[in-house]
């Protein structure tokens, strides 16, 4: 099983796949292809999220920061619960593969 | 913060660094450079472990399987609690970078 192969077709919508998890953790692969959060919309999650970009490129913005973070393969963020954030941009030319761990 | 850069020198011993976590989850980067589990020794963990190889190469063996799994970048395993396993080999020429999520 490989996170970088057999990617689903994300041309119509971002695709999240659950890989593993337990009572208080959920591990997902997310594949994006040009998607971004709708204008003005923010994630505001009850859980913490550790996220790493495995392939592609993205820009993620926190509501409490002026500039988006530019994310390339290997870049990771640990997002505290209820820290508002949005995906400003993902590469429209190649799939962006995220590994996300939601936890409490 | 990037998982593939600023790697610690693992030439003397495998190095684990805690990246994030909570009450029931621990997320670590582990860097290996030729290390393997001592002969005859097995990991037997109370927690489940989701592990992905981000760089390098390794062979991981389960006690209940004949052949080791060969792991390359992107390959992942979800190891159930108390499923005995060992690292048979990691590449001695280049660092192997693991992302490990221990969870309950």
N, CA and C atoms of all chains as a GROMACS GRO file, in nm:
protein
  624
    1UNK      N    1   0.086  -0.119   0.000
    1UNK     CA    2   0.000   0.000   0.000
    1UNK      C    3   0.089   0.124   0.000
    2UNK      N    4   0.065   0.209  -0.097
    2UNK     CA    5   0.154   0.325  -0.115
    2UNK      C    6   0.070   0.452  -0.129
    3UNK      N    7   0.110   0.554  -0.055
    3UNK     CA    8   0.032   0.678  -0.052
    3UNK      C    9   0.045   0.758  -0.180
    4UNK      N   10   0.149   0.730  -0.257
    4UNK     CA   11   0.177   0.811  -0.376
    4UNK      C   12   0.133   0.745  -0.505
    5UNK      N   13   0.084   0.621  -0.495
    5UNK     CA   14   0.040   0.549  -0.614
    5UNK      C   15  -0.112   0.530  -0.612
    6UNK      N   16  -0.165   0.491  -0.729
    6UNK     CA   17  -0.309   0.462  -0.740
    6UNK      C   18  -0.392   0.578  -0.684
    7UNK      N   19  -0.354   0.698  -0.723
    7UNK     CA   20  -0.427   0.815  -0.674
    7UNK      C   21  -0.565   0.820  -0.738
    8UNK      N   22  -0.666   0.853  -0.658
    8UNK     CA   23  -0.800   0.870  -0.716
    8UNK      C   24  -0.802   0.996  -0.802
    9UNK      N   25  -0.897   1.001  -0.892
    9UNK     CA   26  -0.913   1.116  -0.981
    9UNK      C   27  -0.981   1.229  -0.904
   10UNK      N   28  -0.903   1.332  -0.873
   10UNK     CA   29  -0.956   1.443  -0.793
   10UNK      C   30  -0.990   1.563  -0.880
   11UNK      N   31  -1.008   1.540  -1.008
   11UNK     CA   32  -1.031   1.655  -1.097
   11UNK      C   33  -1.165   1.722  -1.071
   12UNK      N   34  -1.262   1.648  -1.021
   12UNK     CA   35  -1.394   1.707  -0.994
   12UNK      C   36  -1.407   1.756  -0.850
   13UNK      N   37  -1.342   1.688  -0.759
   13UNK     CA   38  -1.351   1.726  -0.617
   13UNK      C   39  -1.237   1.662  -0.540
   14UNK      N   40  -1.200   1.727  -0.433
   14UNK     CA   41  -1.100   1.671  -0.342
   14UNK      C   42  -1.150   1.537  -0.288
   15UNK      N   43  -1.059   1.441  -0.271
   15UNK     CA   44  -1.101   1.308  -0.227
   15UNK      C   45  -1.023   1.268  -0.103
   16UNK      N   46  -1.097   1.236   0.004
   16UNK     CA   47  -1.036   1.191   0.129
   16UNK      C   48  -1.064   1.043   0.148
   17UNK      N   49  -0.961   0.969   0.189
   17UNK     CA   50  -0.975   0.826   0.213
   17UNK      C   51  -0.922   0.794   0.351
   18UNK      N   52  -1.003   0.726   0.430
   18UNK     CA   53  -0.959   0.688   0.564
   18UNK      C   54  -0.865   0.569   0.554
   19UNK      N   55  -0.750   0.581   0.620
   19UNK     CA   56  -0.649   0.476   0.614
   19UNK      C   57  -0.643   0.393   0.741
   20UNK      N   58  -0.666   0.458   0.853
   20UNK     CA   59  -0.651   0.391   0.982
   20UNK      C   60  -0.711   0.482   1.088
   21UNK      N   61  -0.721   0.429   1.209
   21UNK     CA   62  -0.769   0.514   1.316
   21UNK      C   63  -0.820   0.434   1.433
   22UNK      N   64  -0.855   0.508   1.535
   22UNK     CA   65  -0.906   0.447   1.657
   22UNK      C   66  -1.010   0.538   1.718
   23UNK      N   67  -1.029   0.523   1.848
   23UNK     CA   68  -1.134   0.597   1.916
   23UNK      C   69  -1.112   0.748   1.907
   24UNK      N   70  -0.987   0.789   1.906
   24UNK     CA   71  -0.960   0.933   1.914
   24UNK      C   72  -0.862   0.981   1.808
   25UNK      N   73  -0.846   0.902   1.703
   25UNK     CA   74  -0.756   0.942   1.595
   25UNK      C   75  -0.810   0.892   1.462
   26UNK      N   76  -0.790   0.971   1.358
   26UNK     CA   77  -0.836   0.932   1.224
   26UNK      C   78  -0.725   0.972   1.128
   27UNK      N   79  -0.678   0.877   1.051
   27UNK     CA   80  -0.568   0.902   0.958
   27UNK      C   81  -0.624   0.893   0.817
   28UNK      N   82  -0.603   0.997   0.738
   28UNK     CA   83  -0.661   1.005   0.604
   28UNK      C   84  -0.555   1.046   0.502
   29UNK      N   85  -0.572   0.994   0.381
   29UNK     CA   86  -0.504   1.051   0.266
   29UNK      C   87  -0.603   1.139   0.194
   30UNK      N   88  -0.560   1.260   0.162
   30UNK     CA   89  -0.645   1.352   0.087
   30UNK      C   90  -0.572   1.389  -0.042
   31UNK      N   91  -0.645   1.381  -0.153
   31UNK     CA   92  -0.587   1.418  -0.283
   31UNK      C   93  -0.663   1.538  -0.337
   32UNK      N   94  -0.588   1.644  -0.368
   32UNK     CA   95  -0.645   1.767  -0.424
   32UNK      C   96  -0.587   1.788  -0.563
   33UNK      N   97  -0.667   1.852  -0.647
   33UNK     CA   98  -0.617   1.888  -0.780
   33UNK      C   99  -0.678   2.025  -0.816
   34UNK      N  100  -0.616   2.127  -0.758
   34UNK     CA  101  -0.660   2.263  -0.787
   34UNK      C  102  -0.768   2.316  -0.695
   35UNK      N  103  -0.822   2.230  -0.607
   35UNK     CA  104  -0.928   2.279  -0.517
   35UNK      C  105  -0.873   2.374  -0.411
   36UNK      N  106  -0.960   2.459  -0.365
   36UNK     CA  107  -0.931   2.547  -0.252
   36UNK      C  108  -1.058   2.558  -0.169
   37UNK      N  109  -1.043   2.608  -0.047
   37UNK     CA  110  -1.163   2.632   0.034
   37UNK      C  111  -1.245   2.741  -0.031
   38UNK      N  112  -1.379   2.732  -0.026
   38UNK     CA  113  -1.462   2.837  -0.085
   38UNK      C  114  -1.425   2.973  -0.026
   39UNK      N  115  -1.436   3.078  -0.105
   39UNK     CA  116  -1.399   3.212  -0.056
   39UNK      C  117  -1.469   3.243   0.076
   40UNK      N  118  -1.392   3.291   0.171
   40UNK     CA  119  -1.448   3.330   0.300
   40UNK      C  120  -1.477   3.216   0.394
   41UNK      N  121  -1.457   3.091   0.350
   41UNK     CA  122  -1.487   2.979   0.440
   41UNK      C  123  -1.360   2.933   0.512
   42UNK      N  124  -1.378   2.892   0.637
   42UNK     CA  125  -1.266   2.851   0.722
   42UNK      C  126  -1.298   2.718   0.787
   43UNK      N  127  -1.195   2.635   0.801
   43UNK     CA  128  -1.207   2.516   0.886
   43UNK      C  129  -1.196   2.560   1.031
   44UNK      N  130  -1.286   2.507   1.113
   44UNK     CA  131  -1.284   2.535   1.257
   44UNK      C  132  -1.319   2.403   1.324
   45UNK      N  133  -1.215   2.327   1.360
   45UNK     CA  134  -1.232   2.187   1.396
   45UNK      C  135  -1.219   2.162   1.546
   46UNK      N  136  -1.299   2.068   1.593
   46UNK     CA  137  -1.289   2.029   1.734
   46UNK      C  138  -1.160   1.952   1.762
   47UNK      N  139  -1.109   1.886   1.658
   47UNK     CA  140  -0.989   1.804   1.676
   47UNK      C  141  -0.864   1.880   1.633
   48UNK      N  142  -0.752   1.840   1.688
   48UNK     CA  143  -0.624   1.884   1.634
   48UNK      C  144  -0.599   1.811   1.503
   49UNK      N  145  -0.520   1.871   1.415
   49UNK     CA  146  -0.487   1.809   1.287
   49UNK      C  147  -0.338   1.825   1.260
   50UNK      N  148  -0.272   1.711   1.246
   50UNK     CA  149  -0.134   1.711   1.198
   50UNK      C  150  -0.142   1.678   1.050
   51UNK      N  151  -0.083   1.763   0.966
   51UNK     CA  152  -0.096   1.740   0.823
   51UNK      C  153   0.039   1.759   0.755
   52UNK      N  154   0.070   1.670   0.663
   52UNK     CA  155   0.195   1.680   0.588
   52UNK      C  156   0.164   1.666   0.439
   53UNK      N  157   0.229   1.747   0.359
   53UNK     CA  158   0.217   1.736   0.213
   53UNK      C  159   0.319   1.633   0.165
   54UNK      N  160   0.271   1.532   0.094
   54UNK     CA  161   0.360   1.427   0.044
   54UNK      C  162   0.398   1.450  -0.101
   55UNK      N  163   0.313   1.518  -0.176
   55UNK     CA  164   0.342   1.546  -0.317
   55UNK      C  165   0.260   1.668  -0.356
   56UNK      N  166   0.304   1.737  -0.460
   56UNK     CA  167   0.231   1.853  -0.508
   56UNK      C  168   0.271   1.980  -0.434
   57UNK      N  169   0.178   2.075  -0.431
   57UNK     CA  170   0.205   2.205  -0.369
   57UNK      C  171   0.073   2.267  -0.327
   58UNK      N  172   0.077   2.342  -0.217
   58UNK     CA  173  -0.044   2.404  -0.164
   58UNK      C  174  -0.008   2.532  -0.089
   59UNK      N  175  -0.110   2.613  -0.070
   59UNK     CA  176  -0.096   2.727   0.022
   59UNK      C  177  -0.209   2.718   0.124
   60UNK      N  178  -0.170   2.717   0.250
   60UNK     CA  179  -0.266   2.708   0.360
   60UNK      C  180  -0.255   2.834   0.442
   61UNK      N  181  -0.371   2.892   0.476
   61UNK     CA  182  -0.367   3.018   0.549
   61UNK      C  183  -0.439   3.004   0.683
   62UNK      N  184  -0.377   3.060   0.785
   62UNK     CA  185  -0.441   3.070   0.917
   62UNK      C  186  -0.509   3.205   0.929
   63UNK      N  187  -0.623   3.206   0.994
   63UNK     CA  188  -0.696   3.333   1.012
   63UNK      C  189  -0.615   3.433   1.095
   64UNK      N  190  -0.523   3.380   1.176
   64UNK     CA  191  -0.444   3.469   1.263
   64UNK      C  192  -0.308   3.505   1.202
   65UNK      N  193  -0.291   3.478   1.073
   65UNK     CA  194  -0.167   3.516   1.006
   65UNK      C  195  -0.199   3.592   0.878
   66UNK      N  196  -0.112   3.683   0.843
   66UNK     CA  197  -0.134   3.762   0.722
   66UNK      C  198  -0.111   3.682   0.595
   67UNK      N  199   0.000   3.609   0.596
   67UNK     CA  200   0.043   3.543   0.473
   67UNK      C  201   0.015   3.394   0.478
   68UNK      N  202  -0.021   3.335   0.365
   68UNK     CA  203  -0.038   3.190   0.363
   68UNK      C  204   0.097   3.118   0.378
   69UNK      N  205   0.090   2.996   0.429
   69UNK     CA  206   0.208   2.909   0.432
   69UNK      C  207   0.215   2.836   0.298
   70UNK      N  208   0.331   2.840   0.238
   70UNK     CA  209   0.351   2.764   0.114
   70UNK      C  210   0.401   2.625   0.151
   71UNK      N  211   0.333   2.524   0.106
   71UNK     CA  212   0.365   2.387   0.145
   71UNK      C  213   0.414   2.306   0.026
   72UNK      N  214   0.527   2.243   0.045
   72UNK     CA  215   0.588   2.156  -0.056
   72UNK      C  216   0.607   2.018   0.008
   73UNK      N  217   0.645   1.918  -0.070
   73UNK     CA  218   0.660   1.783  -0.013
   73UNK      C  219   0.750   1.780   0.110
   74UNK      N  220   0.700   1.718   0.215
   74UNK     CA  221   0.771   1.708   0.342
   74UNK      C  222   0.729   1.813   0.442
   75UNK      N  223   0.669   1.922   0.395
   75UNK     CA  224   0.626   2.028   0.487
   75UNK      C  225   0.507   1.981   0.570
   76UNK      N  226   0.511   2.011   0.698
   76UNK     CA  227   0.401   1.969   0.785
   76UNK      C  228   0.360   2.083   0.877
   77UNK      N  229   0.237   2.070   0.927
   77UNK     CA  230   0.181   2.165   1.022
   77UNK      C  231   0.105   2.086   1.128
   78UNK      N  232   0.110   2.135   1.249
   78UNK     CA  233   0.027   2.079   1.355
   78UNK      C  234  -0.074   2.188   1.393
   79UNK      N  235  -0.199   2.166   1.358
   79UNK     CA  236  -0.302   2.270   1.370
   79UNK      C  237  -0.384   2.245   1.496
   80UNK      N  238  -0.382   2.339   1.587
   80UNK     CA  239  -0.453   2.323   1.713
   80UNK      C  240  -0.605   2.325   1.688
   81UNK      N  241  -0.680   2.259   1.777
   81UNK     CA  242  -0.827   2.264   1.764
   81UNK      C  243  -0.875   2.409   1.758
   82UNK      N  244  -0.968   2.433   1.671
   82UNK     CA  245  -1.034   2.565   1.656
   82UNK      C  246  -0.940   2.676   1.610
   83UNK      N  247  -0.820   2.639   1.565
   83UNK     CA  248  -0.739   2.742   1.498
   83UNK      C  249  -0.789   2.748   1.354
   84UNK      N  250  -0.851   2.859   1.321
   84UNK     CA  251  -0.919   2.869   1.192
   84UNK      C  252  -0.817   2.875   1.078
   85UNK      N  253  -0.844   2.796   0.974
   85UNK     CA  254  -0.750   2.789   0.862
   85UNK      C  255  -0.827   2.755   0.736
   86UNK      N  256  -0.767   2.782   0.624
   86UNK     CA  257  -0.828   2.749   0.495
   86UNK      C  258  -0.718   2.714   0.395
   87UNK      N  259  -0.757   2.640   0.294
   87UNK     CA  260  -0.665   2.611   0.184
   87UNK      C  261  -0.688   2.717   0.078
   88UNK      N  262  -0.589   2.801   0.058
   88UNK     CA  263  -0.600   2.909  -0.041
   88UNK      C  264  -0.584   2.859  -0.184
   89UNK      N  265  -0.502   2.754  -0.198
   89UNK     CA  266  -0.463   2.711  -0.332
   89UNK      C  267  -0.402   2.573  -0.327
   90UNK      N  268  -0.434   2.493  -0.426
   90UNK     CA  269  -0.354   2.372  -0.451
   90UNK      C  270  -0.319   2.370  -0.599
   91UNK      N  271  -0.209   2.306  -0.628
   91UNK     CA  272  -0.158   2.302  -0.766
   91UNK      C  273  -0.264   2.243  -0.860
   92UNK      N  274  -0.301   2.315  -0.965
   92UNK     CA  275  -0.400   2.260  -1.058
   92UNK      C  276  -0.341   2.164  -1.160
   93UNK      N  277  -0.209   2.158  -1.166
   93UNK     CA  278  -0.144   2.079  -1.272
   93UNK      C  279  -0.110   1.937  -1.228
   94UNK      N  280  -0.078   1.919  -1.100
   94UNK     CA  281  -0.043   1.786  -1.049
   94UNK      C  282  -0.115   1.764  -0.916
   95UNK      N  283  -0.146   1.638  -0.885
   95UNK     CA  284  -0.216   1.611  -0.760
   95UNK      C  285  -0.133   1.651  -0.638
   96UNK      N  286  -0.199   1.710  -0.542
   96UNK     CA  287  -0.138   1.734  -0.412
   96UNK      C  288  -0.190   1.625  -0.318
   97UNK      N  289  -0.095   1.552  -0.257
   97UNK     CA  290  -0.129   1.443  -0.167
   97UNK      C  291  -0.096   1.485  -0.025
   98UNK      N  292  -0.199   1.483   0.060
   98UNK     CA  293  -0.185   1.518   0.202
   98UNK      C  294  -0.202   1.393   0.285
   99UNK      N  295  -0.124   1.382   0.391
   99UNK     CA  296  -0.153   1.284   0.494
   99UNK      C  297  -0.198   1.364   0.616
  100UNK      N  298  -0.320   1.336   0.661
  100UNK     CA  299  -0.378   1.411   0.772
  100UNK      C  300  -0.408   1.318   0.888
  101UNK      N  301  -0.368   1.361   1.007
  101UNK     CA  302  -0.398   1.287   1.129
  101UNK      C  303  -0.482   1.379   1.217
  102UNK      N  304  -0.608   1.344   1.233
  102UNK     CA  305  -0.698   1.418   1.322
  102UNK      C  306  -0.696   1.348   1.457
  103UNK      N  307  -0.676   1.425   1.562
  103UNK     CA  308  -0.661   1.359   1.693
  103UNK      C  309  -0.708   1.450   1.806
  104UNK      N  310  -0.730   1.385   1.920
  104UNK     CA  311  -0.770   1.457   2.040
  104UNK      C  312  -0.664   1.442   2.148
  105UNK      N  313   0.856   2.391   0.855
  105UNK     CA  314   0.904   2.266   0.913
  105UNK      C  315   0.885   2.155   0.809
  106UNK      N  316   0.994   2.086   0.782
  106UNK     CA  317   0.992   1.987   0.674
  106UNK      C  318   1.052   1.856   0.722
  107UNK      N  319   0.980   1.748   0.694
  107UNK     CA  320   1.022   1.617   0.744
  107UNK      C  321   1.145   1.563   0.672
  108UNK      N  322   1.173   1.617   0.554
  108UNK     CA  323   1.281   1.562   0.472
  108UNK      C  324   1.409   1.645   0.479
  109UNK      N  325   1.401   1.757   0.549
  109UNK     CA  326   1.519   1.844   0.561
  109UNK      C  327   1.572   1.844   0.704
  110UNK      N  328   1.693   1.896   0.719
  110UNK     CA  329   1.756   1.908   0.852
  110UNK      C  330   1.750   1.775   0.927
  111UNK      N  331   1.787   1.670   0.856
  111UNK     CA  332   1.783   1.538   0.919
  111UNK      C  333   1.894   1.529   1.023
  112UNK      N  334   1.864   1.470   1.138
  112UNK     CA  335   1.969   1.447   1.236
  112UNK      C  336   2.065   1.339   1.186
  113UNK      N  337   2.184   1.339   1.241
  113UNK     CA  338   2.285   1.240   1.203
  113UNK      C  339   2.254   1.108   1.272
  114UNK      N  340   2.208   1.012   1.194
  114UNK     CA  341   2.168   0.883   1.251
  114UNK      C  342   2.276   0.777   1.230
  115UNK      N  343   2.398   0.821   1.205
  115UNK     CA  344   2.502   0.722   1.174
  115UNK      C  345   2.537   0.635   1.295
  116UNK      N  346   2.518   0.688   1.415
  116UNK     CA  347   2.551   0.610   1.534
  116UNK      C  348   2.430   0.534   1.589
  117UNK      N  349   2.313   0.592   1.573
  117UNK     CA  350   2.192   0.528   1.626
  117UNK      C  351   2.071   0.592   1.559
  118UNK      N  352   1.964   0.513   1.551
  118UNK     CA  353   1.836   0.563   1.502
  118UNK      C  354   1.790   0.677   1.591
  119UNK      N  355   1.729   0.779   1.530
  119UNK     CA  356   1.688   0.896   1.608
  119UNK      C  357   1.539   0.923   1.588
  120UNK      N  358   1.466   0.926   1.698
  120UNK     CA  359   1.321   0.954   1.696
  120UNK      C  360   1.297   1.092   1.755
  121UNK      N  361   1.212   1.168   1.689
  121UNK     CA  362   1.177   1.303   1.736
  121UNK      C  363   1.026   1.316   1.741
  122UNK      N  364   0.976   1.357   1.855
  122UNK     CA  365   0.833   1.376   1.870
  122UNK      C  366   0.791   1.505   1.801
  123UNK      N  367   0.689   1.497   1.716
  123UNK     CA  368   0.644   1.613   1.640
  123UNK      C  369   0.515   1.672   1.695
  124UNK      N  370   0.428   1.584   1.743
  124UNK     CA  371   0.296   1.629   1.788
  124UNK      C  372   0.232   1.514   1.864
  125UNK      N  373   0.118   1.543   1.925
  125UNK     CA  374   0.048   1.436   1.992
  125UNK      C  375  -0.051   1.486   2.094
  126UNK      N  376  -0.121   1.392   2.150
  126UNK     CA  377  -0.220   1.424   2.252
  126UNK      C  378  -0.227   1.311   2.352
  127UNK      N  379  -0.341   1.300   2.417
  127UNK     CA  380  -0.355   1.202   2.524
  127UNK      C  381  -0.337   1.059   2.474
  128UNK      N  382  -0.377   1.034   2.351
  128UNK     CA  383  -0.377   0.896   2.304
  128UNK      C  384  -0.310   0.880   2.167
  129UNK      N  385  -0.230   0.978   2.129
  129UNK     CA  386  -0.160   0.969   2.001
  129UNK      C  387  -0.024   1.036   2.014
  130UNK      N  388   0.073   0.979   1.944
  130UNK     CA  389   0.209   1.034   1.946
  130UNK      C  390   0.260   1.026   1.802
  131UNK      N  391   0.302   1.139   1.750
  131UNK     CA  392   0.349   1.145   1.611
  131UNK      C  393   0.499   1.173   1.614
  132UNK      N  394   0.575   1.086   1.548
  132UNK     CA  395   0.721   1.096   1.552
  132UNK      C  396   0.780   1.088   1.412
  133UNK      N  397   0.890   1.160   1.394
  133UNK     CA  398   0.978   1.132   1.280
  133UNK      C  399   1.092   1.046   1.331
  134UNK      N  400   1.120   0.939   1.259
  134UNK     CA  401   1.232   0.852   1.293
  134UNK      C  402   1.328   0.848   1.174
  135UNK      N  403   1.456   0.867   1.201
  135UNK     CA  404   1.557   0.860   1.096
  135UNK      C  405   1.650   0.743   1.126
  136UNK      N  406   1.664   0.655   1.027
  136UNK     CA  407   1.751   0.538   1.039
  136UNK      C  408   1.860   0.548   0.933
  137UNK      N  409   1.974   0.491   0.964
  137UNK     CA  410   2.083   0.485   0.865
  137UNK      C  411   2.155   0.352   0.884
  138UNK      N  412   2.091   0.249   0.829
  138UNK     CA  413   2.152   0.116   0.836
  138UNK      C  414   2.113   0.035   0.958
  139UNK      N  415   2.042   0.097   1.054
  139UNK     CA  416   2.006   0.021   1.174
  139UNK      C  417   1.899  -0.085   1.143
  140UNK      N  418   1.899  -0.187   1.225
  140UNK     CA  419   1.795  -0.289   1.222
  140UNK      C  420   1.768  -0.330   1.366
  141UNK      N  421   1.657  -0.398   1.387
  141UNK     CA  422   1.630  -0.449   1.521
  141UNK      C  423   1.736  -0.554   1.556
  142UNK      N  424   1.779  -0.563   1.681
  142UNK     CA  425   1.877  -0.665   1.719
  142UNK      C  426   1.826  -0.804   1.681
  143UNK      N  427   1.916  -0.894   1.645
  143UNK     CA  428   1.874  -1.029   1.605
  143UNK      C  429   1.783  -1.092   1.709
  144UNK      N  430   1.672  -1.145   1.664
  144UNK     CA  431   1.581  -1.213   1.755
  144UNK      C  432   1.490  -1.123   1.835
  145UNK      N  433   1.506  -0.991   1.822
  145UNK     CA  434   1.421  -0.901   1.901
  145UNK      C  435   1.302  -0.854   1.818
  146UNK      N  436   1.189  -0.839   1.886
  146UNK     CA  437   1.064  -0.801   1.820
  146UNK      C  438   1.000  -0.686   1.897
  147UNK      N  439   0.939  -0.596   1.822
  147UNK     CA  440   0.852  -0.496   1.885
  147UNK      C  441   0.719  -0.562   1.919
  148UNK      N  442   0.672  -0.539   2.038
  148UNK     CA  443   0.543  -0.591   2.083
  148UNK      C  444   0.477  -0.478   2.161
  149UNK      N  445   0.396  -0.397   2.093
  149UNK     CA  446   0.353  -0.268   2.146
  149UNK      C  447   0.207  -0.269   2.192
  150UNK      N  448   0.182  -0.197   2.297
  150UNK     CA  449   0.045  -0.182   2.346
  150UNK      C  450  -0.039  -0.096   2.252
  151UNK      N  451   0.029  -0.006   2.179
  151UNK     CA  452  -0.044   0.085   2.090
  151UNK      C  453  -0.042   0.034   1.946
  152UNK      N  454  -0.139   0.077   1.869
  152UNK     CA  455  -0.133   0.058   1.725
  152UNK      C  456  -0.030   0.157   1.669
  153UNK      N  457   0.027   0.123   1.555
  153UNK     CA  458   0.124   0.212   1.491
  153UNK      C  459   0.096   0.218   1.342
  154UNK      N  460   0.071   0.339   1.296
  154UNK     CA  461   0.063   0.365   1.152
  154UNK      C  462   0.198   0.424   1.114
  155UNK      N  463   0.263   0.361   1.015
  155UNK     CA  464   0.397   0.408   0.981
  155UNK      C  465   0.411   0.418   0.829
  156UNK      N  466   0.472   0.525   0.784
  156UNK     CA  467   0.495   0.544   0.641
  156UNK      C  468   0.641   0.580   0.620
  157UNK      N  469   0.700   0.523   0.516
  157UNK     CA  470   0.837   0.558   0.479
  157UNK      C  471   0.831   0.679   0.385
  158UNK      N  472   0.902   0.784   0.422
  158UNK     CA  473   0.901   0.907   0.341
  158UNK      C  474   1.023   0.916   0.250
  159UNK      N  475   1.131   0.853   0.290
  159UNK     CA  476   1.254   0.853   0.210
  159UNK      C  477   1.335   0.732   0.249
  160UNK      N  478   1.422   0.689   0.160
  160UNK     CA  479   1.507   0.575   0.189
  160UNK      C  480   1.442   0.443   0.157
  161UNK      N  481   1.484   0.338   0.226
  161UNK     CA  482   1.433   0.203   0.200
  161UNK      C  483   1.452   0.119   0.324
  162UNK      N  484   1.357   0.027   0.345
  162UNK     CA  485   1.362  -0.057   0.465
  162UNK      C  486   1.296  -0.191   0.436
  163UNK      N  487   1.326  -0.287   0.522
  163UNK     CA  488   1.252  -0.413   0.521
  163UNK      C  489   1.199  -0.436   0.662
  164UNK      N  490   1.069  -0.453   0.671
  164UNK     CA  491   1.003  -0.475   0.800
  164UNK      C  492   0.938  -0.612   0.797
  165UNK      N  493   0.959  -0.688   0.904
  165UNK     CA  494   0.905  -0.824   0.905
  165UNK      C  495   0.809  -0.842   1.020
  166UNK      N  496   0.697  -0.908   0.989
  166UNK     CA  497   0.602  -0.947   1.092
  166UNK      C  498   0.633  -1.091   1.136
  167UNK      N  499   0.615  -1.118   1.263
  167UNK     CA  500   0.641  -1.253   1.315
  167UNK      C  501   0.548  -1.355   1.252
  168UNK      N  502   0.431  -1.306   1.205
  168UNK     CA  503   0.334  -1.400   1.148
  168UNK      C  504   0.343  -1.408   0.995
  169UNK      N  505   0.450  -1.358   0.939
  169UNK     CA  506   0.470  -1.368   0.794
  169UNK      C  507   0.609  -1.422   0.764
  170UNK      N  508   0.620  -1.494   0.655
  170UNK     CA  509   0.748  -1.554   0.619
  170UNK      C  510   0.847  -1.451   0.567
  171UNK      N  511   0.796  -1.366   0.479
  171UNK     CA  512   0.885  -1.274   0.407
  171UNK      C  513   0.873  -1.133   0.462
  172UNK      N  514   0.983  -1.060   0.464
  172UNK     CA  515   0.973  -0.919   0.506
  172UNK      C  516   0.900  -0.836   0.401
  173UNK      N  517   0.840  -0.726   0.446
  173UNK     CA  518   0.783  -0.628   0.355
  173UNK      C  519   0.894  -0.531   0.314
  174UNK      N  520   0.906  -0.508   0.186
  174UNK     CA  521   1.003  -0.410   0.138
  174UNK      C  522   0.933  -0.276   0.129
  175UNK      N  523   0.988  -0.177   0.193
  175UNK     CA  524   0.923  -0.048   0.202
  175UNK      C  525   1.004   0.059   0.130
  176UNK      N  526   0.936   0.131   0.043
  176UNK     CA  527   0.995   0.242  -0.033
  176UNK      C  528   0.913   0.367  -0.004
  177UNK      N  529   0.958   0.484  -0.048
  177UNK     CA  530   0.884   0.607  -0.017
  177UNK      C  531   0.736   0.599  -0.056
  178UNK      N  532   0.651   0.633   0.039
  178UNK     CA  533   0.506   0.629   0.020
  178UNK      C  534   0.443   0.503   0.076
  179UNK      N  535   0.523   0.399   0.096
  179UNK     CA  536   0.466   0.273   0.148
  179UNK      C  537   0.430   0.290   0.295
  180UNK      N  538   0.315   0.239   0.331
  180UNK     CA  539   0.271   0.251   0.470
  180UNK      C  540   0.216   0.119   0.521
  181UNK      N  541   0.215   0.107   0.653
  181UNK     CA  542   0.159  -0.010   0.721
  181UNK      C  543   0.082   0.039   0.842
  182UNK      N  544  -0.025  -0.030   0.873
  182UNK     CA  545  -0.099  -0.004   0.996
  182UNK      C  546  -0.082  -0.129   1.083
  183UNK      N  547  -0.005  -0.117   1.189
  183UNK     CA  548   0.035  -0.232   1.269
  183UNK      C  549  -0.052  -0.241   1.394
  184UNK      N  550  -0.124  -0.349   1.405
  184UNK     CA  551  -0.215  -0.366   1.519
  184UNK      C  552  -0.136  -0.380   1.649
  185UNK      N  553  -0.196  -0.340   1.761
  185UNK     CA  554  -0.129  -0.360   1.890
  185UNK      C  555  -0.088  -0.506   1.907
  186UNK      N  556   0.031  -0.526   1.958
  186UNK     CA  557   0.084  -0.659   1.989
  186UNK      C  558   0.106  -0.748   1.866
  187UNK      N  559   0.097  -0.690   1.748
  187UNK     CA  560   0.141  -0.768   1.633
  187UNK      C  561   0.292  -0.755   1.626
  188UNK      N  562   0.360  -0.865   1.651
  188UNK     CA  563   0.506  -0.859   1.665
  188UNK      C  564   0.572  -0.834   1.529
  189UNK      N  565   0.667  -0.741   1.533
  189UNK     CA  566   0.734  -0.703   1.409
  189UNK      C  567   0.876  -0.656   1.441
  190UNK      N  568   0.958  -0.655   1.340
  190UNK     CA  569   1.095  -0.607   1.357
  190UNK      C  570   1.141  -0.541   1.227
  191UNK      N  571   1.240  -0.456   1.240
  191UNK     CA  572   1.302  -0.397   1.122
  191UNK      C  573   1.422  -0.484   1.086
  192UNK      N  574   1.412  -0.551   0.972
  192UNK     CA  575   1.521  -0.641   0.930
  192UNK      C  576   1.639  -0.563   0.873
  193UNK      N  577   1.608  -0.448   0.811
  193UNK     CA  578   1.714  -0.378   0.736
  193UNK      C  579   1.668  -0.237   0.705
  194UNK      N  580   1.760  -0.144   0.713
  194UNK     CA  581   1.739  -0.012   0.653
  194UNK      C  582   1.861   0.020   0.569
  195UNK      N  583   1.841   0.101   0.470
  195UNK     CA  584   1.947   0.135   0.375
  195UNK      C  585   2.066   0.196   0.449
  196UNK      N  586   2.184   0.141   0.433
  196UNK     CA  587   2.300   0.198   0.502
  196UNK      C  588   2.359   0.318   0.428
  197UNK      N  589   2.315   0.342   0.305
  197UNK     CA  590   2.378   0.446   0.222
  197UNK      C  591   2.308   0.581   0.233
  198UNK      N  592   2.178   0.578   0.252
  198UNK     CA  593   2.102   0.704   0.262
  198UNK      C  594   2.004   0.693   0.378
  199UNK      N  595   1.970   0.807   0.440
  199UNK     CA  596   1.878   0.802   0.554
  199UNK      C  597   1.740   0.752   0.512
  200UNK      N  598   1.686   0.668   0.597
  200UNK     CA  599   1.545   0.630   0.584
  200UNK      C  600   1.465   0.713   0.683
  201UNK      N  601   1.365   0.784   0.630
  201UNK     CA  602   1.282   0.872   0.713
  201UNK      C  603   1.144   0.808   0.726
  202UNK      N  604   1.105   0.783   0.850
  202UNK     CA  605   0.975   0.725   0.882
  202UNK      C  606   0.889   0.831   0.949
  203UNK      N  607   0.761   0.831   0.917
  203UNK     CA  608   0.664   0.905   0.997
  203UNK      C  609   0.579   0.801   1.069
  204UNK      N  610   0.580   0.805   1.200
  204UNK     CA  611   0.509   0.704   1.280
  204UNK      C  612   0.403   0.771   1.365
  205UNK      N  613   0.284   0.712   1.363
  205UNK     CA  614   0.174   0.759   1.446
  205UNK      C  615   0.136   0.644   1.539
  206UNK      N  616   0.165   0.660   1.667
  206UNK     CA  617   0.126   0.560   1.767
  206UNK      C  618  -0.007   0.605   1.826
  207UNK      N  619  -0.102   0.515   1.830
  207UNK     CA  620  -0.235   0.557   1.874
  207UNK      C  621  -0.311   0.443   1.942
  208UNK      N  622  -0.415   0.485   2.014
  208UNK     CA  623  -0.503   0.387   2.081
  208UNK      C  624  -0.643   0.396   2.025
   0.00000   0.00000   0.00000
